[in-house]
Amino acid sequence: MIIPAFKSHYSLNKSILTLEKESAKIGAKSIFSLIRENEIENSFLIDDNMSGFLEAYYNSKDLGVDLKFGLRLTFCADMEDKSEASIKTEAKYIIFLTKSDGYEALSKIFSKASSDGFYYIPRLDFKTLKELWHDSLDIGVPFYDSFLFNNHLKMYNCLPPGFWSCPVFFWENNSIPFDEIYKKALFEHLDKGYPTCERIQMQSIYYEMKDDFLAYLTMRCIGKKSTLQKPNLDHLCSDQFCLESFLEKNEK
C-alpha cells in the first residue's frame, strides 16, 4: 500500500496544488480534481500549517472526498532553547487528525509552536505536545527530515523522542541517490528500536506531472531567492514528487 500525501499551496512555497473544488482552466491544479479524476482512495493532505484546514474540510465534505489531514511540524529537544545549537536537535513529525473533535487540540499545538516555540520557524517539543495531546490525534514519522534522517545524513543530534504510543514510520522512493541507502539504515534501526511500529510507503505529491517539475522548481527558487542554476534546495534532484509517479508505482 502506498499512501498519497498531497501538499497544498497553503504550505507556502512548497506546492503548486490548490484546495479549490475544481482545477483552474489554465494554471493551478486542484487536489480534489486530481483525486476524483483518478479515483484515488485514502488520500492525505499533509501541510506545514493550519491555514488550509477549513477549506480542505468543507470542500472534501461537499465533494464526498475522503481527505485526511496531517500537520507536518518541526520538533526540537527544548522549544525554550532559542540558540543555534538547538537547530541541530530539530526534526519533522506529522500529527494526524483522526476525528474532527481533535481540531481544537491541533490548532492549540500549532499556535503554541508558532508563538512560544518560534525560532526562525514554528517549533515544539514532545513535553509540550504530550500536555496538549488529544485522543483524536495520531503521530507519524516522515521519511525525509525525521530524527533518524537528520542524524544519519545531516549529522544532527536529535534524541529519540520517547513516544507514548507506537507511531507510523513512512518511507519513500523518489529516485534520489540516498533513498535506498537511508531506507536500509531506517529499517535496521526500526528492527532494533521500534520492531512493532507500522512501516508504510508514502508518495509525497507537490505537483501533477513530471513535466511540471520545472514550474515547481521555478516557484521554489523564487521563494528561496535563488536561481535555477543554483537552487540550493533539499531533495530537488528528482522529478518524482508528483501524482504521475504515484500512479506509476501503483500500476506495478
Helices and strands as residue ranges (DSSP letters): E 2-6, E 17-18, E 29-30, H 31-37, E 43-47, H 53-63, E 67-75, H 84-87, E 91-97, G 100-102, H 103-114, E 123-124, H 126-132, E 137-141, H 147-153, E 168-171, H 179-193, E 199-205, G 210-212, H 213-224, H 243-251
